[in-house]
Amino acid sequence: MTVAEHVELAARAVGARRVTGRDVAAVLDRVRLGHRSGVLAGGLSHGDKRKLELAMLLASTVPAVSGDGPRLMLLDEPMAGVAAEEIGELTGVIRSLHREEGRTLLMVEHHMHVVLDLADRIAVLHHGTLLAEGTPEAVMADEEVQRAYLGEDL
């Protein structure tokens, strides 16, 4: 299936009876995949596959569904396996979903530069225990967080 067909199928799965090419193109443009609409999804890079996953989630926002789509999006390690040169663009897509579209994102991520770039609030767990919670600046200044990331046992 092509990238566009995946988005159309996702829109139909959430109740859209009629999905136009314009609807699909609008969703793909939001995740910066409009230029890849006719490409077979299996041929996408890992970063583009992650953007396609986001587009499929956003398919519930097409006019035929008449919804605003998900207000809360749970992202489990969205940068895992993504090539270094694709991380910046994928981060930009995720940032726009939050800051421009007002969606709340709950994200598990191990790329700290991505977390610091995207997060308004951070919670750090170490062996199942909450070490710190707060703004990125406060969490990164926390002594327990620094010890945990430097490898000292707590």
Sequence and secondary structure as in RCSB ss.txt:
>XXXX:A:sequence
MTVAEHVELAARAVGARRVTGRDVAAVLDRVRLGHRSGVLAGGLSHGDKRKLELAMLLASTVPAVSGDGPRLMLL
DEPMAGVAAEEIGELTGVIRSLHREEGRTLLMVEHHMHVVLDLADRIAVLHHGTLLAEGTPEAVMADEEVQRAYL
GEDL
>XXXX:A:secstr
 BHHHHHHHHHHHTT S   HHHHHHHHHHTT GGGTTSBGGGS HHHHHHHHHHHHHGGGSTTTTS   SEEEE
E TTTT  HHHHHHHHHHHHHHHHTT  EEEEE   HHHHHHH SSEEEEETTEEEEEE HHHHHH HHHHHHHT
T   
